[in-house]
């Protein structure tokens, strides 16, 4: 499959134009030999596939290289600087299913509770009144993106076993990364919190009355996993200002693909591009994006769900790790 994709590359350089990583190293996504040594420098945003005239899935190409390196023991991820990710995510150390009740479960992921603890508490309380408990777990995507197939399969198996023993038949996700990853890997039904809001009884129970529509004008940043299909964007569109523009010129918030370990400066520069949009609010529906943009100084970054719940909470960037740690004990 990879050889076929490599033969298809016509070296038109369109992928370079949309990708700061490829541009930095003067590569096309079809330059497999060069990518072998730079696989962990890629942000896995998938933008290259969107512009490729022959539809090469560059994200999958790089993922396959990473998997091969791990499988053939050609890389030591701990020595390469991924110790913290491996410690926390290999077998998620803050897993907590104590509050699960009924057959549906709210699955907020890692970063929404980290950056928005106040909003998370209110959302959990509202969901509990509707008979839905909150479970805290990592979807497994970070481990998968490091190319650790064996560890990924163990995590998926453990999650399936946990859901089966808890009687969970539907996962309600708050994070688009969790949504797309779990939808691909779980047999259980996986939906977005915004799909739930399509139903009047859920909308009236969760959304603060005065926040059914936000601001008059704004920019919108679509997170990487939603660029291709824009399924989440279509769901949140009704809650966005009527006059809004999608930000097209920022490739990634800088957190994608765990690439910031190898490309610290590039990751920081990607995130800093958001500061060009300081004159008006910027909305997103990914807590990771909101948190990282806030970290570089975008003071008007707003999470759609946070605004709908009416908390007006700003991302807790300095204490995010502490809030994530607390999810194990709440």
Secondary structure as UniProt FT lines:
FT   HELIX           2..8
FT   HELIX           14..18
FT   HELIX           20..25
FT   TURN            29..30
FT   HELIX           32..36
FT   TURN            37..38
FT   HELIX           39..41
FT   HELIX           47..51
FT   TURN            53..54
FT   HELIX           58..71
FT   TURN            72..73
FT   TURN            77..81
FT   HELIX           83..89
FT   TURN            90..94
FT   TURN            98..99
FT   STRAND          104..107
FT   TURN            109..110
FT   HELIX           111..115
FT   HELIX           117..129
FT   TURN            130..131
FT   STRAND          133..136
FT   HELIX           141..145
FT   TURN            146..147
FT   HELIX           149..166
FT   STRAND          170..173
FT   HELIX           176..185
FT   STRAND          189..192
FT   HELIX           193..196
FT   TURN            197..198
FT   HELIX           200..206
FT   HELIX           209..211
FT   STRAND          217..220
FT   HELIX           224..226
FT   TURN            227..229
FT   HELIX           231..236
FT   HELIX           237..239
FT   STRAND          243..246
FT   HELIX           256..261
FT   HELIX           264..272
FT   HELIX           273..277
FT   TURN            278..279
FT   STRAND          282..284
FT   HELIX           287..295
FT   TURN            296..297
FT   TURN            299..300
FT   STRAND          301..303
FT   HELIX           304..309
FT   HELIX           320..326
FT   TURN            327..329
//
